[in-house]
Amino acid sequence: MASVHESLYFNPMMTNGVVHANVFGIKDWVTPYKISVLALLYEMTTSKPIALQERRRLNKLILFVCLSGMLPSNSICCETPVSDACCLLSSHTLSLNRLHEMADGELKDMEYFFATLPTPFSAIDSEAYKTSVVGLFMRHMLLAYNKLSFSQVYKLYKALQQYYHSHYSQPGDVQVGLPALAADDSDMDLTSTEDNVGERMEKEELDTAPLHESELSRGPLSQKQAEYFLARQAYLLKNDENKALKPSALQDELNNMLKFNPDFAEAHYLSYLNSMRVQDIFISTHSLLHYFDRLILSGSEGKSNGDEGYGRSLRYAALNLAALHCRFGHYQQADLALQEAIRIAQESNDHVCLQHCLSWLYTLEQMKGSDSSVLTEDSVKMAAHFCLPYLVSLGIQSLVQQGAVQGKTAHELMDALKDTDILHWKHSLSELIDISLAQTTSIWRMYGKSTMAQQQAQLLLNMNSLEQVNFGVQQNNTEAFAVALCHLAELHAEQGLYGAVSEVLKHLKEQFPPHTQHAKLWMLCDLKIQFDRAMNDGKYHLAEPHVTAIAALNKTEGLYRKAQVLKALNRTTEAYSILQRLQLYCEKTKYTEMIIRVMLVTAELHWESSGFATALPLLLQALALARQHHLQALASETILHLAFTQLMLGVPEQALGVLHEAMEPILAHGAVMDKGRALLLAARCQMAMAGTRSNGQKHAALGLAVQSLGEAAAYFSMLDCKERLRDVHYLQARLHHTLGQTPQRNKCAMLFRLLDQELQAPGAAVAMRL
Amino acid sequence: MAALCSEFGDLVQIKKQLISVISLCKERGLVHSIMFSLLMHEHVAYVFELEEDAQDMDALGLAKSYFDLKEYDRAAYFLRGCSSQKAYFLYMYSRYLSGEKKKDDETVDSLGPLEKGQVRNEALRELRVELSKKHSAGELDGFTLYLYGVVLRKLDLLKEAVDVFVEATHALPLHWGAWLELCNLITNIDMLKSLSLPDCWIRDFFIAHMYTELQMIKEALQKYQSLIESGFSKSTYIVSQIAVAYHNIRDIDQALALFNELREQDPFRIENMDTFSNLLYVRSMKPELSYLAHNLVGIDKYRVETCCVIGNYYSLRSQHEKAALYFQRALKLNPRCLGAWTLMGHEYMEMKNTSAAIQAYRHAIEVNKRDYRAWYGLGQTYEILKMPFYCLYYYRKAHQLRPNDSRMLVALGESYEKLSQHVEAKKCYWRAYTVGDVERMALLKLAKLHEQLNESDDAAQCYIIYIQDIFSCGEQLEHAEVSTALRYLGQYYFKNKLYEEASLCAQRCCDYNDAREEGKALLRQISQVRDHMEASNTTPVRRVSPLDLSSFSP
């Protein structure tokens, strides 16, 4: 019973039982659109010669029209030139008359038209000569037309009629119809005939059955349209995801495409990419495997060395599967898949594939958190040997990253980056140039050179991409941009420019919506900034919820922040145990920056218990580490801590000496907060020293201290950091009192009083914190 | 006037004669003659200017005969004004079929690639509009509801289609077609349970069928058994369904017996014979398969089932090219024939044409995503291509569809073993054993895996169960593996100083050619050690219960 309803059609694409994925080898089919182009060409060849300039313009248009015959119309304005060209021809009315004749006449008119077309073989002088573009086009069309069967010719004619009547609204009045043509041409398209049938039906149906009709109404795409659609979407996914269709819409489109043309393997690949966007492992795996299953056949068909073709796609299939698992964080699975890819690549001596595998291997090792520099070096050497510049510089960049973390000297890293940059520019690897710039930004920032970092980030953002601007999209949706923008946000936050920060973050949010791959970067950055702000303002209850959010994005960072909050809340024991754990973990993973930071926080913990002497060795160790890794910002911070410890230990002279060492880099590159803290500390050292001096010197020293405090107050007020401002005002008031400057003293005291009232909470004793 | 009158009288006579001859022809199925008579009759009726109702009846009869002759447009034309429910159904149904036929015809000469896949039954939309109007007015009877459902399904409006089919079953529970369509639309058990179906005896048939489709074979068998007990014992339908169910759970003997019974009852049956041939193939029953193939060719050689049987026949004779050819023919007859795609994939595998095999399997999956054999076949293909990780996905899919099939589990285990994922591999093998291992390989593989990992206790345990299993099932399987097990056990017992058991195993080893020498050597060793031990006299440590082989005879 059921079999009655099954389609009994004979599958024309099947030979020897195997369905060939691409039967669309013949891409030339006569369509109504092409008939109108032919009509136009016919007029052109028969009409009288026209002015040279006009002719040139016309020729350009003709070329466009001929080539774009199968491109989707609504994407590029490729179809309007038909009418343009018509206008150019003085005899455009004739041209349309011809169509009109065909559409309103009978089948014989169309047959007559094809019969009278100048055969490219006979017309030697005209543009339709067999070797010309026009001639080629006409030959193709004639051939395709002659191949049509009886019923196909009739169908073509029907299609032409429909096409004509749907676009040339008033078939009787050609002159009036012309503007309509220009306007309507936007959807003058191959599939439009079908669409219109659908539309008409739908109008009838709409009142009776308002059911979801969308899937029915959408006509299938032609091969070229589908290819163009896929290429465009894939390009957008890679470079600017936001401009691509929404994941669900894209999936609908793809499903629709696959429904009408299940052999269109590329659609599966796009479906894979698309489901990666929404982190759907099931569909993405399914689509990926499906794609390669399909590819295996088409690969073996096209190549003369049959076996090689599909063996290759097998290897890349395994490699892609590894990449997929990597992306989803299934490291063990990725490892297995990668091993498999490596094994079969080795068996077939495919060095290029092996290189790709190797570069994935070290990436995987890195992601797993183990040291992969040896692998990377190997990869770079081998890739250089096989002339794969992309992999070479990718490897070098990876090495630079590892080297930076492991404390390689700056000039080595910079040299390496410079070398790769030369490579990039030579091979126009714009993607890698972006990465390189983002990396430089990161490195500069790690070294604590905020100005340089800022400059590099700006350079990246303002650089015109090398790649040709396709589909009106510049590459600005890649990880490199996200990284640079995050750095910028953090740099601005350091300078207290929170307005700018929120601007940058807003942009990031738009560019990288939360579901996308790189969104985690800005999320973390945003949270960090908010956390730091809350901590600086002393609003610990606000900082606490951020800790959980940070921990979700980055465990180590989360732990560190948690320790900070606990310390601030005076839950010393808990904080200490967390810090210990963190330090051990970081030492294992060689995360030097974090180790130093942990040491600093631990030292601060020691201060709380007045263990200044115990904090000292820790700080010295941190300083050594920071210097070894050229982490200037952290070194300065450590020096600040050191100086404070010394001050507390009662050696202000020493403290001041140490502090002077750090003062310069802090004022040059440091965050506003650090600047303020450094100056405040300097002032306190000066005050402490002044106590031991004679009267005259004392006055001078105190004057210096007042000056320092004034600057510190300026910095703190920039950040609106009230607690510290209160401390500063208190000290200022005391100093002015000692110096006998009553009005200033009163002013400062008043400021202190205001802030104190506002803050209410007594806060940590001035003496006890940096 | 008189002449006219006599003519008139003749006409009455003629009309009577025509009516009688029409019914006679109808009984004998002579469709062309019926049509001629009907045309005459219509003419006569026209002369008489009969009342409308009778005309309706005539039109219906005429249209029906056109319909029988597959002239659907003609049938629809004569039915256009009829008002009865029956005529309306026939009217709509002929329009639908006419659309389908045209669609099939048009597929051949399309106007280029953009038309491919775009060829659709143009009548469907109009039918849907008209039917949905009537549907909302509640004017559809069971048959028209069924047709409406079919139209909806063809338009890919599956949800609506399910609703309409359910309605159709309520309106006319005895119409099996509606149930069958519903069956194609239900994808899982939850969906089945959520439907409210009419309470009718036919519902049991439907549920049983559904269970078979959803691979819930045990439940299906139970259902069929109860149907047989309630009086449908002679129904060939039930017998064939049970046979298919047995085939699905790989109970080959039962299935073969049932199919043989079926063929006795209904010797010219072609339906389900492809399944029968699969069974014969699995059992390598060449003469029976050959007989079946020749028999079916005699009945109708242009049937999908026949082609599949012949394909299987050639495959069994290792003529894989020819086999593939016949499967291709089956696919030309019906491109949605699932079994043929899978079988063709198997043939390509045999011919080592992996890429073609992958394509064939992929097509099978496209036709039916739940075809576990195609998934399994894909897995095997990639396994042959030495991509154990890659094939895991496919085996997993197959396993999902058939969670209790040991073959998938063993395949999964093997892949895991190749990937050195020993824990997973062990789990798979053990699970394969517990769900009832068909090929009796799981335990052996598990034992070998344990052996590899130097887990001698576990290995011995597995070998013991394996040997007991092999002997208890009574069948004579290849001896090589039993001897391996015995050899290992002998050594194991020897190492654990259980000399009694060791010597027993060694003796058993001697029954097998390939293990004889080792068995003898072990026996010698044992006797040496025993001599030595009698001198020192120590007590052995017992770890594993000794193997009791006394009750089995190899």
Interface residues (C-beta under 8 A of the other chain):
Chain A: M1 A2 S3 V4 H5 E6 S7 L8 Y9 F10 N11 P12 M14 N16 G17 V18 V19 V23 F24 K27 W29 V30 T31 L148 S149 S151 Q152 K155 L156 A159 L190 T191 E194 V197 M201 E204 E205 T208 A209 L211 H212 E215 L216 G219 P220 L221 S222 Q223 K259 F260 N261 P262 T285 L289 H290 D293 R294 I296 L297 G299 S300 Y310 L314 A317 A318 L321 Q333 L336 A337 Q339 E340 R343 I344 E347
Chain B: L97 E100 K103 D104 E106 T107 V108 D109 S110 L111 G112 P113 L114 K116 G117 Q118 V119 E122 R125 E126 R128 V129 S132 K133 V150 K154 L155 D156 L157 E160 W176 G177 L180 E181 N184 A324 L325 F327 Q328 L331 K332 L333 N334 P335 R336 M344 T354 S355 A356 I358 Q359 A360 R362 H363 E366 L378 L385 K386 M387 P388 F389 Y390 Y393 Y394 L419 Q421
